[in-house]
């Protein structure tokens, strides 16, 4: 138990103030490269639901959702329904969780990513534009380009994978409602996880 507490103390989000993009407003436009250098702009996916997932492969909370297969199942389910899922790393060079072209393929294979693309935000500009604070911090953008959800992936902030089965998944609920043309009932929650390891 003491070891778990020490691990979480290293990874957990410090008390910081972030200016987050407000829900029901236009999502900030961006263009980021994937590990091959191909650029992905948010505007490329206009007309589709877009999920932004902030990612750190070493974070215990990311491991919770990837080690259990939960995140990959969500990625597969909703991309099969026409949504776009962009996994974003804003961890800076020299910081824990940094991803670049040389280690990305190994991480993608290890985590079995099934998202549309893994994007590299080394400068942290996109993370700061959205106010991404944690890994994972989840955002959902409507086909009209509006941010319709910001917050946690679910309602259980335990790092234990066994908590997933009894949790309410906010992102799944937003996508199910949005894809069905229904109103979004929960548009914002408090994100949990490890702090994003920004350059500054």
C-alpha positions in Angstrom: 0.0 0.0 0.0 2.8 2.4 0.9 4.5 1.7 -2.5 1.2 2.5 -4.3 0.9 5.8 -2.4 4.4 6.8 -3.3 3.8 6.0 -7.0 0.6 8.0 -7.1 2.3 10.9 -5.3 4.8 11.1 -8.2 2.2 10.9 -11.0 -0.8 12.7 -9.6 -1.9 16.1 -10.8 -0.4 19.0 -8.7 -2.6 21.9 -7.7 -2.5 24.1 -10.8 -4.9 26.5 -12.4 -5.7 25.8 -16.1 -7.9 27.9 -18.4 -10.1 25.3 -20.1 -12.0 25.8 -23.3 -15.6 26.1 -22.3 -18.1 23.5 -23.5 -20.6 24.5 -26.1 -18.1 26.9 -27.6 -15.9 26.4 -30.7 -13.2 23.9 -30.2 -9.7 25.4 -30.8 -8.4 24.6 -34.2 -5.0 22.8 -34.3 -2.7 20.8 -36.6 -0.3 18.2 -35.1 2.0 15.5 -36.6 1.7 11.8 -36.0 5.0 9.9 -35.4 5.5 9.5 -39.2 5.3 13.3 -39.7 1.8 13.3 -41.3 -0.2 16.3 -40.1 -3.7 16.0 -38.7 -5.8 19.2 -38.5 -9.0 19.3 -36.5 -10.7 20.8 -39.6 -9.8 17.7 -41.5 -12.5 15.9 -39.5 -15.3 18.5 -39.6 -18.6 16.7 -39.9 -17.6 13.9 -37.5 -17.5 13.5 -33.7 -13.9 13.8 -32.6 -12.5 12.5 -29.3 -9.3 14.0 -27.9 -7.6 11.8 -25.4 -4.5 13.0 -23.5 -2.0 10.2 -23.1 1.0 9.2 -21.1 2.0 5.5 -21.4 3.6 5.5 -17.9 0.7 6.9 -16.0 -1.0 4.4 -13.7 -4.4 5.7 -14.7 -3.6 5.3 -18.4 -2.4 1.8 -17.6 -5.7 1.2 -15.9 -7.7 1.8 -19.0 -5.2 0.3 -21.5 -4.1 -2.7 -19.5 -7.7 -3.7 -19.1 -8.4 -3.2 -22.8 -11.1 -0.6 -21.9 -9.6 2.3 -23.9 -9.0 0.2 -27.0 -12.5 -1.2 -26.9 -13.9 2.4 -26.8 -11.6 3.4 -29.6 -12.7 0.5 -31.8 -16.4 0.8 -31.0 -16.7 4.5 -31.8 -14.3 4.8 -34.8 -16.4 1.9 -36.3 -19.4 4.2 -35.9 -17.7 7.0 -37.8 -16.1 9.0 -34.9 -12.5 10.1 -35.0 -10.3 9.4 -32.0 -7.1 11.3 -31.6 -4.7 10.3 -28.8 -2.4 13.2 -27.9 0.9 13.3 -26.1 1.8 16.7 -24.7 4.7 15.4 -22.6 7.8 17.4 -23.3 11.2 16.1 -24.2 13.1 15.0 -21.1 9.9 14.6 -19.2 8.2 11.3 -18.1 6.0 9.9 -20.9 7.8 11.7 -23.8 7.0 10.1 -27.2 8.8 10.7 -30.4 9.2 9.0 -33.8 11.8 6.5 -32.5 9.8 5.1 -29.6 6.2 5.6 -30.9 5.9 2.4 -32.8 6.9 0.4 -29.7 4.4 2.3 -27.5 1.6 1.9 -30.0 2.2 -1.8 -30.2 2.6 -2.3 -26.5 -0.6 -0.4 -25.6 -2.4 -1.8 -28.7 -3.7 1.6 -29.6 -6.8 1.5 -31.8 -7.3 5.3 -32.1 -7.4 7.1 -35.4 -3.9 8.6 -34.8 -1.4 9.3 -32.0 -0.4 13.0 -32.2 2.7 14.7 -30.8 2.2 18.0 -29.1 5.8 18.5 -27.8 5.4 22.2 -27.3 2.2 21.7 -25.4 0.4 24.4 -27.4 -2.7 22.2 -28.1 -2.8 20.9 -24.5 -2.7 24.4 -23.2 -5.3 25.6 -25.7 -7.8 23.0 -24.4 -6.7 23.2 -20.8 -5.7 19.5 -20.7 -4.6 18.8 -17.2 -4.4 15.0 -16.8 -3.8 11.8 -18.5 -6.3 10.8 -19.4 -8.2 14.1 -19.9 -11.0 13.6 -22.4 -12.7 16.0 -24.8 -15.5 15.4 -27.4 -16.1 17.7 -30.3 -19.3 17.7 -32.3 -19.6 17.5 -36.1 -20.2 21.3 -36.0 -16.8 21.9 -34.3 -18.2 22.6 -30.9 -16.8 21.2 -27.7 -19.6 19.2 -26.2 -17.7 17.4 -23.4 -14.6 18.0 -21.2 -13.5 16.0 -18.3 -12.9 12.5 -16.9 -13.3 9.3 -18.9 -15.5 7.9 -16.1 -16.8 8.5 -12.6 -14.3 6.4 -10.7 -10.8 7.9 -10.0 -9.3 4.7 -8.6 -6.2 3.4 -10.5 -7.6 -0.1 -10.0 -8.8 -1.7 -13.3 -11.4 -3.6 -11.4 -13.2 -0.3 -10.8 -14.0 0.0 -14.5 -16.9 -2.5 -14.6 -18.9 -0.6 -12.0 -18.0 2.9 -13.4 -20.2 5.2 -15.5 -18.3 6.0 -18.7 -18.9 9.7 -19.5 -17.3 9.6 -22.9 -19.3 6.6 -24.1 -22.5 8.3 -22.8 -21.7 11.5 -24.7 -20.9 9.6 -27.9 -24.0 7.4 -27.7 -26.2 10.4 -27.2 -24.5 12.5 -29.8 -24.5 9.8 -32.5 -28.2 9.2 -31.8 -29.0 12.9 -32.2 -29.9 13.2 -28.5 -29.0 16.1 -26.1 -25.8 15.6 -24.1 -26.8 15.2 -20.5 -23.3 15.5 -18.8 -21.1 18.0 -20.6 -18.4 18.6 -18.0 -16.8 16.7 -15.2 -13.6 17.0 -13.2 -10.7 15.1 -14.9 -8.5 12.7 -12.9 -5.2 11.1 -13.5 -1.5 12.1 -13.8 -0.5 15.6 -14.5 0.4 16.4 -18.2 4.2 16.8 -18.3 4.4 20.1 -20.1 7.6 21.8 -21.0 6.5 24.7 -18.8 
